Amino acid sequence: MSDIDELLGQYSADDPRLIEALVLDHYNFVYRIALSILNDRHEADDAAQETFIKAVANLDSYQPGSRLKSWLATIAVNVCRGMLRKQKTRQNLQRGLQLAGFSSREQSTPEQAALQR
């Protein structure tokens, strides 16, 4: 029986003591996974936080007796994939706007943009 299995037996899934133990014991592990995927410390921190939010929200899907680190790693990878998809979409949108003549770097009024064309 793992530590989390014991904690789940003692506390409810929304108990702050369970959540605190989960984060304290596994934050560095989840953060390193996110950093290796995203290559950005701030994004990795956001991903680690999001991973724990999703883990706590879905504790009922955790199978007692299974490896908690594997479960958390799966959640972390999926969170990072979602973040990468959003980044890619944002980059494609910015590229499309630039090709259409709208520059996200310039803060011009519509009148100034019309005069530049």
N, C-alpha and C positions, 0 to 999 in steps of 0.2 A: 504494500500500500504506500503510495507516495504522500508527500507532505500536503499536496493540494487535496488529495482524497480525504486525509484526516481533517483538514480545514473545512472541506465541504460537509463532512459529517458533524462538525461542531457549529458551523455558522451557516446562515442563509447566503444565497448567491449575491445579495445586495448589501451584505454586511461590510462596513468599511474596513474591518480588521482583515477580512479575507482579501479584499481588493488591495489593501496596503501590502499584505504579505506577497501576493501575486506579483505586484509591480516591483517591490524591493528585491525579491528573489530572481526576477527574470528580465528586468529592464535592460541591463547591459547586453544580454544575449539577443534580445529583440532589436535593440539599437544597432548592434554590429551587423545584423542581417540587413536592416534597412540601409545602413551606410554603404554596405558593399553593393547594393543594388542601385541606390540613388546617387552616390558620390557627392553628397551635399549634407553637411552636418545639420543644418536647420531643417531641411526636408526629412532627414532621417529621424530627427527628434519628433517632428510632426507625425511621421509614419508610426513611430513607436507608441506615441500617445494614442493614435487612432487604433492601433492594434489592441491595446489594452481596453479601450472603450468597447471595441467589437467583441473581445474575449469575454469581458464581464457581461455584456448584453446577451451572449450566446453560451454562457456556462452550462446551460441545460443540454447543449449538444456535445459537451465533453464527456467522453466515455471513461468512467472511473476505472483505474487500473491501466489505462493507456498512457503513453508518454506525453506529458504535458508540454515539454519542449517541442516535440514534433507538431503538436496541435497549434501552439503559439507561432512556430515557424511558418506553418501553412497560412495562418491568418496574416502574418507580417508580409509574406511574399505577395499575397493577394492584394493587400493594402498598397504595397509599393507598385504593383502592376497597374492598379487603378490610378495612382498618382502619375505614373509615366504616361498612361493614356491621356490624362487631362493635359499634361505638359505638351504632348504631341499635338493634341487638338488645338491648344492655345497657339503653338508655333505655326500650325497650318493656317489658322485664322489670321494671325498677324501677317504672314507671308501673302495671303490672299488680299488682305486690305492694302498692303504695300503695292502689289501688282495692279490693283484697281485705282491706285493713285492716292490712297489714304495712308498717310504715314502716322503711325502711332507715336512717333517721337516728336512730331510737330504739333504744337498747340495753337493752331490757327483757327480763325473764325471761318464760317462758310464763305463769307465774302472774300477773304484773303485766299482761300483755296480756289475759288472761281477765277480770281485774277491771275493766279499762278498758272492756270491751264492755258 
